[in-house]
Amino acid sequence: MGKIEEFEDRIKTLETNEDRQWLYSIIVENSLTGIFIVQEGRIVFCNQRFADMYGYDREELIGKDSLDLVPSQDRIIIETLREKWLKGTILSSEYEIRGIRKDGQIIWTIRRNTLISYNGKPAILGNSVEISERKNVESRLKKSEKILRFLSAQLLQAHENERKRIARELHDTIAQNLAGIKIYLSHKIETVGNEQYISLKALQPAIEMADRSIWEVRRIITDLRPPCIDDLGILATINWHCRQFKKKYPEISIVQEFEIDENDVPDPLKLIIYRILQESLNNVAKHSGADKVKLLIKKDRNTLIFMVEDNGSGFEIKNSLSPRQPEKGWGIIGMKERTELSGGFFSIESFVEKGTKVLISWEC
């Protein structure tokens, strides 16, 4: 008879405590997890898997203070949990804790503990699985994410610097040249004699074209970077942008609530708030069907809050951020990215036929 058949036959005829202990020992020794029992702070039992995890022989672990397997700075955690378990306090079934091997190497484990009675005294039965590799992967991912966020922030800053440079170049060259052409042509028409006036009158359309071009260049400059944000501040810029928005969309009313002073808004956040305002109002005008928008910017203790809320048709946020239709969520993703890269918290709520609310906060 083979070992498997012998094992199965013995299970069928389990009657004595000795037989049951034999079965338990088979299960424990073949477990994929490290199993241990701690009583009065010392290890009174462990399986081979647990001993291998910490690099000891089993005999070395029996009687050992269980805190010796934990780095000194983490021992208070174990002591606190142990005290609660022994009092019968219901705790989370699993927890992660660092361990220290015999050779001094630090490992990460996930444990599940249960209060039991062992030899007539309370004890803690524990299961432990090493998760060091998973923790290493998580650590590398966090470092990579941190690097990516830094690069994203640098890219956004480079983007804004380039917009500022182009706006300045347009103002100092094309806009100035167009203004010069308009002034020159207007002056010529005003100063020529009557005989030449009729022929120079044909230049009037060129003057009007130059005027329209000047207006268009100024609009582009403002979209790239509004000059007033540097000269007058964010509150004046929001007021100006809302006036421009009202001229273009007179059917949409804007209620502004400013419970803040200009100096309460850190300089690095001013442009971020403006970009989010731009995107939010653009979404209101193009997609929401709203006729009312509420803007709020205030400071509550150390928290700066900025909110844009409309009474439009709303939308399903999940669908807008679906990987199948990424173009629909680019605006939201852009606002979220700008907020989080600046250390803020971004949230958006939207319900069909009930409107949308964008809420952003920074600790400052």
C-alpha positions in Angstrom: 0.0 0.0 0.0 1.4 3.4 -0.9 1.7 6.4 1.4 -1.3 8.2 0.0 -3.6 5.2 0.4 -2.3 4.7 3.9 -3.0 8.4 4.7 -6.5 8.1 3.4 -7.3 4.9 5.3 -6.0 6.4 8.5 -8.2 9.5 8.1 -11.3 7.3 7.7 -10.6 5.6 11.0 -9.6 8.6 13.2 -10.9 7.9 16.7 -8.2 8.7 19.3 -6.6 12.0 20.2 -3.3 10.6 19.1 -4.7 10.0 15.6 -6.1 13.5 15.5 -2.8 15.0 16.6 -1.1 13.0 13.9 -3.5 14.5 11.3 -3.0 18.0 12.6 0.8 17.6 12.5 0.6 16.4 8.9 -1.5 19.5 7.9 0.7 21.9 9.8 4.0 20.6 8.5 2.7 20.7 4.9 1.2 24.2 5.1 2.4 26.8 2.7 2.3 29.4 5.6 4.5 29.7 8.6 2.6 28.6 11.7 3.6 29.5 15.3 2.2 29.6 18.8 3.3 32.3 21.2 2.6 32.0 24.9 3.6 34.5 27.6 5.7 36.3 24.9 7.7 33.2 23.9 7.5 30.8 20.9 6.3 27.4 22.2 5.6 25.9 18.7 6.5 26.6 15.1 6.4 24.6 11.9 9.4 24.2 9.5 8.0 26.8 7.1 8.1 29.4 9.8 11.7 28.4 10.9 12.9 28.6 7.3 11.3 32.0 6.8 13.4 33.4 9.6 16.5 31.4 8.9 16.6 29.3 12.2 16.4 25.7 13.1 13.1 24.9 14.8 14.9 24.0 18.0 16.5 27.4 18.1 13.1 29.1 18.0 11.4 27.2 20.8 11.5 29.3 23.9 12.7 32.4 22.1 11.2 35.7 22.8 8.9 36.4 19.8 9.9 40.1 19.8 13.5 39.0 18.8 12.1 38.3 15.3 10.9 41.9 14.9 13.0 45.0 14.4 13.3 47.1 17.6 11.3 50.0 16.1 8.3 47.8 15.3 8.1 45.9 18.6 5.7 48.4 20.2 3.2 47.4 17.4 3.4 43.7 18.3 3.2 44.4 22.0 0.1 46.6 21.6 -1.6 44.0 19.4 -0.7 41.1 21.7 -2.1 42.9 24.7 -5.4 43.5 22.8 -5.7 39.9 21.6 -5.1 38.5 25.0 -7.9 40.7 26.3 -10.2 39.3 23.6 -10.4 42.6 21.7 -11.7 42.0 18.1 -9.1 43.3 15.7 -8.5 43.2 11.9 -7.7 39.6 11.0 -4.6 40.4 9.0 -1.7 42.9 9.4 1.7 43.5 7.8 4.8 43.7 9.9 8.5 43.6 9.3 10.6 40.6 10.5 14.3 40.1 11.1 16.1 36.9 10.1 18.9 35.2 12.0 21.4 36.8 9.6 20.0 40.3 10.3 18.2 40.6 6.9 14.9 42.5 7.2 11.8 40.8 5.6 8.2 41.7 5.3 5.4 39.4 6.4 1.7 39.3 6.5 0.2 37.7 9.6 -3.2 36.4 10.8 -3.5 35.7 14.5 -6.1 34.0 16.7 -6.5 33.7 20.4 -6.4 30.0 21.6 -6.0 27.9 24.7 -2.7 26.0 24.7 -1.9 23.6 27.5 -4.6 25.2 29.6 -3.3 28.8 29.1 -4.2 31.6 26.7 -1.9 31.8 23.7 -1.7 33.3 20.2 -1.9 31.1 17.2 -0.4 32.8 14.2 0.0 32.2 10.4 2.7 34.1 8.6 3.5 34.5 4.9 6.6 36.4 3.6 5.8 39.2 1.2 9.2 40.8 0.9 9.3 40.5 -2.9 5.8 42.2 -3.2 7.0 45.0 -0.9 10.1 45.5 -3.0 8.0 45.7 -6.2 5.6 48.2 -4.5 8.6 50.3 -3.3 10.0 50.4 -6.8 6.6 51.3 -8.3 6.3 54.1 -5.8 9.7 55.4 -6.7 8.8 55.2 -10.4 5.6 57.0 -9.8 7.4 59.7 -7.8 9.8 60.2 -10.7 7.0 60.3 -13.3 5.1 62.8 -11.2 8.2 65.0 -11.0 8.7 64.7 -14.7 5.0 65.5 -15.3 5.3 68.6 -13.1 8.5 69.7 -15.0 6.7 69.1 -18.3 3.7 71.2 -17.2 6.0 74.0 -16.0 8.0 73.9 -19.2 4.7 74.0 -21.1 3.6 77.1 -19.2 7.0 78.8 -19.7 6.8 78.1 -23.4 3.2 79.6 -23.5 4.5 82.7 -21.7 7.4 83.0 -24.1 5.2 82.7 -27.2 2.7 85.2 -25.7 5.5 87.7 -25.1 6.9 87.1 -28.6 3.5 87.7 -30.2 3.0 90.8 -28.2 6.4 92.3 -28.9 6.6 91.4 -32.6 3.4 90.6 -34.6 1.0 92.6 -32.4 3.3 95.7 -32.4 3.9 95.4 -36.2 0.2 95.2 -36.9 -0.5 98.2 -34.7 2.3 100.1 -36.6 0.8 99.2 -40.0 -2.7 100.4 -38.8 -1.3 103.7 -37.5 0.7 104.3 -40.6 -2.2 103.7 -43.0 -4.6 105.8 -40.9 -2.1 108.6 -40.8 -1.6 108.5 -44.5 -5.3 108.7 -45.2 -5.7 111.7 -42.8 -2.8 113.7 -44.2 -3.1 113.3 -48.0 -4.7 115.9 -50.2 -8.2 115.7 -51.7 -6.9 114.3 -55.0 -5.1 111.4 -53.4 -7.8 110.8 -50.8 -10.1 108.9 -53.1 -7.4 106.4 -54.2 -6.0 105.9 -50.6 -9.6 105.3 -49.4 -9.2 101.9 -50.9 -6.8 101.1 -48.1 -9.6 101.3 -45.5 -10.3 97.5 -45.7 -6.6 96.9 -45.0 -6.9 99.0 -41.9 -9.9 97.1 -40.8 -8.1 93.8 -41.5 -5.1 95.0 -39.4 -7.5 95.9 -36.6 -9.1 92.5 -36.6 -5.7 90.8 -36.7 -4.6 92.9 -33.7 -7.7 91.8 -31.8 -7.1 88.1 -32.8 -3.5 88.2 -31.8 -4.4 89.7 -28.4 -7.0 87.0 -27.9 -4.4 84.3 -28.6 -1.9 86.0 -26.2 -4.6 86.0 -23.5 -5.4 82.4 -24.0 -1.8 81.5 -23.8 -1.3 83.4 -20.6 -3.4 86.3 -19.4 -1.2 89.3 -18.6 -3.4 90.3 -15.7 -2.6 87.2 -13.7 1.0 88.5 -13.2 0.0 92.2 -12.9 -3.2 92.1 -11.0 -3.5 88.7 -9.4 -5.9 85.7 -9.6 -9.0 87.3 -8.3 -8.9 90.1 -10.9 -8.1 87.5 -13.5 -11.1 85.4 -12.6 -13.3 88.5 -12.8 -11.9 89.4 -16.2 -12.3 85.8 -17.5 -16.0 85.7 -16.3 -16.7 89.0 -18.1 -15.3 87.6 -21.3 -17.2 84.4 -20.8 -20.5 86.3 -20.3 -19.9 88.3 -23.6 -19.6 85.0 -25.5 -22.3 83.1 -23.6 -24.8 85.7 -22.3 -27.4 83.0 -21.6 -25.2 81.6 -18.8 -25.1 83.5 -15.5 -22.1 83.3 -13.2 -22.3 83.8 -9.4 -18.9 84.5 -7.9 -18.2 84.1 -4.2 -14.8 85.3 -3.1 -14.1 84.7 0.6 -10.4 85.3 0.4 -7.7 87.9 -0.1 -5.2 87.9 -2.9 -2.4 87.2 -0.6 -4.1 84.1 0.7 -3.4 82.4 -2.6 0.2 81.1 -3.1 1.7 82.3 -6.4 2.3 78.8 -7.7 -1.4 78.0 -7.4 -2.7 81.1 -9.2 -2.0 79.8 -12.7 -3.3 76.3 -11.8 -6.6 77.8 -10.5 -6.9 79.8 -13.7 -6.3 76.8 -16.0 -8.9 74.7 -14.1 -11.4 77.6 -14.3 -10.7 77.8 -18.1 -11.4 74.1 -18.6 -14.4 74.0 -16.3 -16.2 76.9 -18.0 -15.3 75.5 -21.4 -17.0 72.2 -20.4 -20.0 74.1 -19.1 -20.4 76.0 -22.3 -19.8 73.1 -24.7 -21.4 70.1 -22.9 -23.6 70.9 -19.9 -26.5 72.9 -21.2 -26.4 74.8 -17.9 -27.7 78.4 -17.5 -26.1 79.0 -14.1 -22.6 78.5 -12.7 -21.4 79.1 -9.2 -17.7 79.9 -8.5 -16.3 79.7 -5.0 -12.8 80.4 -3.7 -12.2 80.7 0.0 -9.8 79.8 2.7 -10.9 77.7 5.7 -8.2 77.8 8.3 -5.2 76.2 6.4 -7.2 74.9 3.5 -7.6 76.8 0.2 -10.9 75.7 -1.5 -11.8 76.3 -5.2 -15.2 75.1 -6.6 -17.0 75.3 -9.9 -20.6 74.1 -9.8 -23.2 74.1 -12.6 -26.9 73.2 -12.9 -26.5 71.4 -16.3 -27.4 68.0 -17.6 -24.5 66.2 -15.8 -22.8 63.1 -17.1 -21.7 59.6 -16.1 -18.1 60.1 -14.8 -17.2 56.4 -15.3 -18.2 56.6 -19.0 -16.2 59.8 -19.5 -13.1 58.2 -18.1 -13.5 54.9 -19.9 -10.4 53.6 -21.7 -12.5 53.1 -24.8 -13.3 56.8 -25.0 -10.2 58.6 -23.5 -10.8 61.8 -25.4 -13.9 62.5 -23.4 -12.0 62.5 -20.1 -8.9 64.4 -21.2 -10.2 67.7 -19.6 -11.0 66.0 -16.3 -7.7 64.1 -16.3 -5.8 67.3 -17.0 -7.5 69.2 -14.1 -6.9 66.3 -11.8 -3.2 66.0 -12.8 -2.6 69.7 -12.3 -4.2 69.6 -8.9 -2.3 66.6 -7.6 1.0 67.7 -9.0 0.6 70.9 -7.0 -0.1 68.9 -3.8 -3.9 69.4 -3.9 -7.0 67.1 -3.6 -9.3 66.9 -6.6 -12.9 65.6 -6.7 -15.7 65.8 -9.2 -19.3 64.9 -8.7 -21.8 64.7 -11.5 -25.4 63.4 -11.7 -27.5 63.1 -14.8 -29.9 66.1 -15.0 -28.5 67.4 -11.7 -25.3 69.2 -12.7 -21.6 68.9 -12.0 -19.4 70.1 -9.2 -15.6 70.3 -9.4 -14.1 70.7 -5.9 -10.4 71.3 -5.3 -8.5 71.9 -2.1 -4.9 72.6 -1.0 -3.3 72.7 2.4 -1.4 75.9 2.6 
